Amino acid sequence: MAADKNIPIIEPYNPLDKENIGNSIANVLMSNEKQKLPPEPFIGAGVYAIFYVGDNSLYKPLAEYNQDHDCMYPIYVGKAVPQGARKGGIGLGENQGPALQKRLGDHAKSITEVNDLNIDDFFCRFIVVDDIWIPLAESLMISRYKPVWNSIIDGFGNHDPGSGRKGQVQSPWDMLHPGRSWAKKLPAGPKSQSELSRLVAYYFKTNEILQRKGK
């Protein structure tokens, strides 16, 4: 019997498809309880999301959305892999150490050093997962939300580059939020604070989810 061309073919769901795995991890991350930044010490590596609820006018649409929806739209997404991952040990079951808590602590320190952000206005959610899934889940989260500190204002996750990197300038994040001690030693970046502020404003103006904040 010939197949009817009018009958739709439904693709079977494959739970082991990379995108489905990434979505599964991301969904669990976003359903985990929110915590203050930084969280209490714990052991584990994985993926995290940071949320803002403060009164900095630059991030008003984001803060209002997170106030209304109990922190469901991240300002930044990142990952923390075990130290052994850099030596080819990823996925081999080695002790993960406090990689995730340390990374979140580093971010908290960055925020406390700047003048226009308050650490009390930040929360986080995170998930500890096997090392092999960490990059996939981070990539999916960034693709899903396109957080402003990942997509528009780069540099929040930067470390002190040291004295050996010639030509290094302040990142957009450090230009917009001056105060990190090591960043003060670097020359200014190519975009001014006012230019970066306009980019952030346009990001929020064109973000359909955040524009529907109360709906």
C-alpha positions in Angstrom: 0.0 0.0 0.0 1.5 3.4 -1.0 2.0 6.0 1.7 -0.5 8.8 1.7 1.4 12.0 1.1 -1.1 14.0 3.1 -0.3 12.0 6.3 2.4 13.8 8.3 5.5 11.9 9.4 6.3 12.4 13.1 9.9 12.2 13.9 10.6 9.9 16.9 11.8 11.6 20.0 15.4 10.6 20.8 16.2 11.3 24.5 19.9 10.8 23.7 20.0 13.5 21.1 22.5 16.1 22.1 20.0 18.9 22.1 17.5 16.9 24.2 20.2 16.1 26.7 21.2 19.7 26.9 17.5 20.8 27.3 17.0 18.2 30.1 20.0 19.5 32.1 19.0 23.2 31.5 15.4 22.5 32.7 16.6 20.9 35.9 19.0 23.7 36.5 16.2 26.3 36.2 13.9 24.3 38.5 16.6 24.1 41.2 16.1 26.4 44.2 17.6 29.8 43.8 20.4 30.7 46.3 22.2 33.9 47.3 25.4 34.6 45.5 27.8 33.1 46.5 26.2 29.9 47.8 27.5 28.0 50.8 30.5 25.8 50.1 29.9 22.5 48.4 31.8 20.0 46.2 31.0 19.6 42.5 31.4 21.0 39.0 28.7 21.9 36.6 26.7 24.8 35.1 25.2 27.8 36.7 23.0 30.8 36.0 23.2 34.2 37.8 20.1 36.5 38.3 19.7 40.2 39.0 16.9 41.8 40.9 18.4 45.2 41.8 17.6 48.8 41.0 20.3 49.7 38.5 18.3 51.4 35.8 20.4 49.9 33.1 18.9 46.4 33.9 15.4 47.5 34.9 13.5 45.2 32.5 15.5 42.2 33.6 15.2 43.0 37.3 11.5 43.5 37.1 11.0 40.2 35.2 13.0 38.3 37.8 11.1 40.0 40.6 7.8 38.9 39.0 9.0 35.4 38.0 11.2 34.4 41.0 14.5 34.7 39.1 13.8 32.9 35.8 15.9 35.0 33.3 19.7 35.0 33.9 22.0 37.9 33.5 24.9 35.5 33.0 25.4 31.8 32.4 28.7 29.9 32.9 30.3 26.6 33.7 32.9 25.3 36.1 34.9 22.2 35.2 37.2 20.2 37.5 40.9 21.0 37.3 41.6 17.6 35.8 39.5 18.5 32.7 42.3 20.7 31.5 44.6 17.7 31.5 42.4 15.3 29.6 40.7 13.9 32.6 37.2 15.0 31.8 34.5 12.3 32.2 36.8 9.9 34.0 35.1 10.2 37.4 37.9 12.2 39.2 37.1 14.2 42.3 35.4 17.4 41.0 36.5 19.5 44.0 34.7 22.7 44.8 35.0 24.0 41.2 31.5 25.3 40.9 31.3 27.0 44.3 34.8 28.6 43.7 33.7 30.0 40.3 30.5 31.5 41.8 32.7 32.9 44.6 34.9 34.6 42.0 31.9 36.2 40.4 30.7 37.4 43.7 34.1 39.0 44.4 33.9 40.8 41.0 30.5 42.2 41.8 31.5 43.4 45.2 34.5 45.4 43.8 32.4 47.6 41.5 30.6 50.7 42.5 27.2 50.4 40.8 26.1 46.9 41.6 25.1 45.3 45.0 25.9 41.7 45.7 22.6 41.5 47.7 20.7 41.9 44.4 22.2 38.7 42.9 21.0 35.1 43.1 22.1 31.9 41.4 20.9 28.5 40.4 23.2 25.7 39.5 23.4 22.0 38.7 26.2 19.6 39.4 26.6 17.2 36.5 29.1 14.7 35.1 31.9 16.5 33.5 31.2 15.4 29.9 27.8 17.2 29.9 29.0 20.5 31.3 30.0 22.2 28.0 26.8 21.0 26.3 24.5 22.3 29.0 26.3 25.7 29.1 26.0 26.1 25.4 22.3 25.3 25.4 21.6 27.7 28.3 23.4 30.5 26.5 21.6 29.8 23.3 18.2 29.7 25.0 18.5 32.9 27.0 21.3 34.9 25.3 22.0 36.6 28.7 23.2 40.2 28.4 26.5 39.5 30.1 27.2 36.7 27.7 25.9 38.2 24.5 26.3 42.0 24.7 28.6 42.9 27.6 31.5 40.5 27.4 34.2 40.1 30.1 32.4 39.4 33.4 34.0 36.0 33.7 37.5 37.3 32.9 40.4 36.7 35.3 43.4 39.0 35.9 45.4 38.6 32.6 48.7 39.3 34.4 51.6 41.3 33.1 52.5 39.0 30.3 49.6 39.7 27.9 50.5 42.7 25.8 47.7 44.7 24.2 45.1 43.7 26.7 42.4 46.4 27.3 39.5 46.6 29.7 36.6 44.4 28.7 33.2 45.8 27.9 32.0 44.6 31.3 34.8 46.5 33.1 34.2 49.6 31.0 30.5 49.5 32.0 31.1 48.5 35.6 34.5 49.9 36.7 36.0 48.8 39.9 37.8 45.5 39.6 41.3 46.1 41.0 43.2 44.3 38.2 41.1 45.9 35.4 41.9 49.4 36.6 45.5 48.7 35.5 44.5 48.1 31.9 43.9 50.8 29.2 40.3 51.6 28.3 38.5 49.4 25.8 37.4 50.7 22.4 33.7 51.3 23.4 32.8 54.0 25.9 30.4 53.5 28.8 27.7 55.5 27.0 28.0 53.3 23.9 27.8 50.2 25.9 24.8 51.5 27.8 23.0 52.1 24.5 23.8 48.5 23.4 22.3 47.2 26.6 19.2 49.4 26.2 18.7 48.1 22.6 19.1 44.5 23.8 16.2 44.9 26.3 14.1 46.8 23.8 14.3 43.9 21.4 14.0 41.0 23.9 10.5 39.8 23.5 10.4 37.7 26.6 11.5 40.6 28.9 9.1 43.0 27.2 6.3 40.7 28.2 7.5 40.8 31.8 4.1 41.1 33.4 2.1 38.9 31.1 
